[in-house]
Amino acid sequence: MARDSQVILTNMCLVENDQGQFVMQIRSPERYAWDGAALPGGDCVIIMTGA
């Protein structure tokens, strides 16, 4: 029996402020191969503002 397996590792980042709000990406099926709600990850750049 083999003891190794191929896997795909992903990176997720939960960005939350002091009020409990967090960043969530809603992926549209018209634009992406898979759709739904996701936490940003990978090469995501987030700009925090005072808004």
C-alpha positions as CSV (number, residue, x, y, z in Angstrom):
1,M,0.0,0.0,0.0
2,A,1.4,3.4,-1.0
3,R,2.0,5.9,1.7
4,D,2.0,9.0,-0.5
5,S,-0.8,11.0,-2.0
6,Q,-1.0,13.9,-4.4
7,V,-2.6,16.9,-2.8
8,I,-3.5,20.5,-3.6
9,L,-2.8,23.0,-0.8
10,T,-4.6,26.3,-0.7
11,N,-4.1,29.5,1.2
12,M,-7.0,31.4,2.8
13,C,-6.8,34.6,4.7
14,L,-9.6,35.8,7.1
15,V,-9.4,39.6,7.4
16,E,-11.5,40.9,10.2
17,N,-11.9,44.3,11.9
18,D,-12.6,45.1,15.5
19,Q,-16.4,45.1,14.8
20,G,-16.4,41.5,13.6
21,Q,-16.8,42.4,9.9
22,F,-14.7,40.3,7.5
23,V,-13.8,40.2,3.8
24,M,-15.7,37.6,1.8
25,Q,-15.5,37.1,-2.0
26,I,-18.8,36.2,-3.8
27,R,-17.7,34.4,-7.0
28,S,-20.1,34.7,-10.0
29,P,-20.7,31.6,-12.1
30,E,-20.5,33.8,-15.3
31,R,-16.9,34.9,-14.4
32,Y,-15.3,31.9,-12.6
33,A,-15.0,28.1,-13.2
34,W,-16.5,27.6,-9.7
35,D,-18.8,29.9,-7.9
36,G,-20.0,30.6,-4.4
37,A,-18.7,32.4,-1.3
38,A,-14.9,32.2,-0.5
39,L,-12.3,33.8,1.7
40,P,-9.6,35.6,-0.3
41,G,-6.2,33.9,-0.6
42,G,-3.2,33.5,-2.7
43,D,-2.2,36.7,-4.5
44,C,-5.0,38.8,-2.9
45,V,-4.2,42.4,-2.2
46,I,-6.4,44.2,0.3
47,I,-6.3,47.9,0.8
48,M,-7.6,49.0,4.2
49,T,-9.3,52.5,4.3
50,G,-10.8,54.6,6.9
51,A,-14.2,54.3,5.2
